[in-house]
């Protein structure tokens, strides 16, 4: 998975439109191989971002789980700890 795309399901508070759109943008950038579309591809690029964000919102709304919601701060601390271990110099 692209490192910039984060899990959005089962968080309290739920993922907002900005987070969903950011994930869709990262996905389209990864798939298209460009961070900024050419003028010729600009319309289809942004349409793809809009459509993927829309569908992602529906997916997140429809997913069900019995697990308790995750806390964003706790998950961020875990990620920071993993990063520190991974890039630690010995």
PyMOL commands that set and color helices and strands:
alter all, ss='L'
color gray80, all
select helices_A, chain A and resi 17-32+42-62+72-86
alter helices_A, ss='H'
color red, helices_A
select strands_A, chain A and resi 11-12+70-71
alter strands_A, ss='S'
color yellow, strands_A
deselect
rebuild
show_as cartoon
